[in-house]
Structures are given as C-alpha cells and as structure tokens.
Amino acid sequence: MSTPGKAYGPALERAAGHARAWLDSVPDRPVPPRVDGDGITASLDHPLPDHPTAAEQVVDELAAAVEPGLMASPSGRFFGWVMGGTQPAPLAADWLISAWDQNTAMRVATPGTAVVEEVAGRWLLDLLGLPASADVGFVTGGTMASFTGLAAARQQVLTDVGWDLDRAGLSGAPRVRVLVGAERHDSVDLCLRYLGLGAPTVVPADRQGRVVVGGLDDALAADEGPAIVCLQAGNLHSGAFDPMAAAIEVAHRHGAWVHVDGAFGLWAAASPRLRELVEGYESADSWATDAHKTLNVPYDCGIAVVAHPAALRTAMGVHADYLAGFQGAGDPFEKVPEMSRRARGVTVWAALRALGRDGVAQLVDGLVANARALARGVSGIDGAHVVNDVLFTQVCVTFGTDARTRRITERVLADGVTWMSGSRWQGRDVLRMSVSSWSTDAEDVAASVESVRRAAAGT
Ligand SMILES: *Cc1c(COP(=O)(O)O)cnc(C)c1O
C-alpha cells in the first residue's frame, strides 16, 4: 500500500492539538489579529522549498506562522460584518468531511454523504416552512446561493416567453428586467453580472431599508416582458425585512419570478417568535441563505432553495455522456454550479441534529436578544443614537457627528475587547454591530458596551 492509513496519524494529531489551543484561546484573547498581513508575509513568504517536509512539521509551521494573524471572529465579542462562529457538532463534522474526501456530486458514487445532504435539505425546508417539493443545493455561500436561484429564474422567465436560452444564449434575447430594492446586498448586482443580466432596476427603500411595495408595483407596470424581483430578508445595516407577502403578491401579479436574498435573515423563519418577519415569504420562487452565518457552521456553506426543480436542473445540470443515466434524477450536481465539491451540507445536518427545532429557534432568538441588549447598553452612552429598529440581529449607532462616530469606531478597534465594523448608512457614518455568534453571552455584551463607553469618553 502506498499510503497506509497510519501515515495520517501524526499530522492529524498535531492539527487537533493546534485547533484546540486556538479554540481554547478564543474566549479570553483580544479580538483583532496581533499582526497585519505584511507581518505574516514577513514570517511566512519564503521561496518554494526544493525538498519534501514531514507532514507534522508542515502543520506545526503553519499553525505557528498564522496564529498571530488570526481574527478571533468565533469570539462572543466579535460583531463585525455578518460572520457567525461555529458550533462543535458542525466543526467536528467538517473534519470528517475532509477525512472522508467524498466528491458529493452523484448519489450513486457517494451515497453516504449525498443522502446526509438530502436529509439536511428536507429538515431545512421543514424548519424554514418552505415548500417540501423544492430543490436544495449546497453552495459556498450566500452569493452563490443567489447566483443559483437567479440562474433558475433567468432560465424560467426566458422559457416562458419562448426563448431557448441554452441554444441561443443571451445575445438577441428579450431583455430580462431585474428589480431590486435600493438597499439590496451588493452581491445581488454581482450575480446579475455573472448571469449577463446587467444592472438592475432600483426601487426606492424606506428609512429601514425595506423596499417600497407601491414603488415596486409602479416599476413593474412601467414595462413588460420577462421580469425577476429580488427581495431581501435581513438588511446588512438595519436587519430589516422587505414586506414579503405584499411584495410577492405584486410581483406575481406582474408575472415576475421572486428571489429572496436571506443570507442571514431567512433564519427568522425558524423561530416562532420571529417568523412574522418573513410572513408570506414561502410563496416566492427561490431563496438564498448562508449556513455559515446564523446557523454557525464553518465556512463555507450557503444554501440555494428553488421551488421549481425543472428550472434549476435545466440551468445547472450537465449533459455529458459519462454522466448518462444520472441526469434528471436530482443528483447534487444538478442543483449547484459545481460538479466536484466537498460534502459541505453534512455540516448543516450536524448543526440541525445537534440543535433540533427548539435549539435553532433558541439560537436565533438569542442573537436577537443580545442585539437588543447591545442597543440598550450603547444607547445609554453620551451622544449615542441607535438609528435602526432592532427587530433582528443588526444594530447601527451614530455619535452626533460623522467625525465623532469615526473616531469612536477607531478607538473601539484599537481597544481590542470587541470588534465592530464602521460603515455608512443612509448618508451618515455608523458604528455597526452584527450579533451572529452562538457564543455571545451577557458578559460579552456588557464588556463590549463598556469598551464603546471608554472609546466615547472624552471624544
Ligand atoms: C453575507 C451576505 C451575502 C453574501 O453571502 P456570502 O456568503 O458572503 O457569499 C448576501 N446577502 C446578504 C444580505 C448578506 O448578508
């Protein structure tokens, strides 16, 4: 045997040791990296070695070189961008996925992991209240999940007007109008570029960033032909949700396909207390979400859900002789852009198996409770003003002037107790907090509020 199983042991044991040392250090360490990219380059960027090195030495070197440049994003005091932590069961499952090394493209080739993903998909549809007949694809993230949903949308709306996209391509095709709210996530525009659909038609949004339904109706009525409406569940700044039921009713009345970008917000549907935020969203045509945000599985894991499997499989399936007999059977490769890929959906199974229905609801409710506690704490600081309605996991704060807000943001980051992103929202600078980690607790919230208070003192 050229690679006996025993050959892996020493390197895996070192990796487990380094992983545990890192995870053990997270609760108490400062959140920001100690060394910036240039510092890591200085210690790591050697010329390509000429000769082999033992695997365990490689692992040790890697851990030592990288550790100072790690952001403690799994920390309960990390509130940057929208980045979740990772829970124990999905992390351990992710290690197994790598060890198994199953190319989860076809059920016949890798039945073990393919079926775990099928089960995870069914559980998700149940948990999120989406149609049981929908297709679920496991992709790298929210962007590729939206790409997948919008590719199915493009396929369907062009087929509906008699255009053969697969044969004729987009050149000379009827124009597909894509309507989005003014505060959609930038990744939607990126997906439209990938798909050759150009810039979207932008519909006004309200003070919380929600699309204005009357404006959507007017924009749809202003023209005809194939149309796609992209709604948002969870605004990056406010956490707000587009009014799903009303917007979908209007869009469907005009014959449009409705896609929902719910990268972190779709998980509101898993909580009986929060479900009203997405009410009516189940009548959309496709949905995109991330498991690596709110569900707290390791990177990378996004989920595309499409209510019309035929459209998805036409858009994503491949028609190759060597795959003959597998097409149309609902194999994983027919639901995602990739052919070969890791069994990333297994992490979703592990998270759902560990949490159960109640556990997911408690996870999401807990994030929202902590966001509200942060908002309450910070709004007690001199000059601070929480500018969004904190209905979900996001909090945006201003401190009088833009200059003061920016100064306080810099001082918070330099302090290192907590990590929050600065941003601009609706014409002003904000300090932005996203509560996305299962590990945040009341102590983390209190320590983070105190850090902001110190940063604000004397500014
Ligand atoms: C994060 C995010 C995305 C993109 O997801 P990735 O996983 O980074 O590709 C899209 N939409 C919203 C609302 C997001 O928060």
Ligand as a Chemical Component Dictionary entry (heavy atoms), coordinates in Angstrom:
data_LIG
# 
_chem_comp.id                   LIG 
_chem_comp.type                 NON-POLYMER 
_chem_comp.pdbx_formal_charge   0 
_chem_comp.three_letter_code    LIG 
# 
loop_
_chem_comp_atom.comp_id 
_chem_comp_atom.atom_id 
_chem_comp_atom.alt_atom_id 
_chem_comp_atom.type_symbol 
_chem_comp_atom.charge 
_chem_comp_atom.model_Cartn_x 
_chem_comp_atom.model_Cartn_y 
_chem_comp_atom.model_Cartn_z 
_chem_comp_atom.pdbx_ordinal 
LIG C1 C1 C 0 -23.343 37.965 3.552  1  
LIG C2 C2 C 0 -24.474 38.352 2.661  2  
LIG C3 C3 C 0 -24.491 37.960 1.314  3  
LIG C4 C4 C 0 -23.346 37.239 0.674  4  
LIG O1 O1 O 0 -23.125 35.999 1.265  5  
LIG P1 P1 P 0 -21.686 35.282 1.157  6  
LIG O2 O2 O 0 -21.845 34.080 1.998  7  
LIG O3 O3 O 0 -20.686 36.270 1.689  8  
LIG O4 O4 O 0 -21.445 34.985 -0.283 9  
LIG C5 C5 C 0 -25.603 38.275 0.571  10 
LIG N1 N1 N 0 -26.641 38.959 1.104  11 
LIG C6 C6 C 0 -26.646 39.370 2.394  12 
LIG C7 C7 C 0 -27.838 40.105 2.921  13 
LIG C8 C8 C 0 -25.566 39.079 3.211  14 
LIG O5 O5 O 0 -25.562 39.473 4.491  15 
# 
loop_
_chem_comp_bond.comp_id 
_chem_comp_bond.atom_id_1 
_chem_comp_bond.atom_id_2 
_chem_comp_bond.value_order 
_chem_comp_bond.pdbx_ordinal 
LIG C1 C2 SING 1  
LIG C2 C3 SING 2  
LIG C2 C8 DOUB 3  
LIG C3 C4 SING 4  
LIG C3 C5 DOUB 5  
LIG C4 O1 SING 6  
LIG O1 P1 SING 7  
LIG P1 O2 DOUB 8  
LIG P1 O3 SING 9  
LIG P1 O4 SING 10 
LIG C5 N1 SING 11 
LIG N1 C6 DOUB 12 
LIG C6 C7 SING 13 
LIG C6 C8 SING 14 
LIG C8 O5 SING 15 
# 
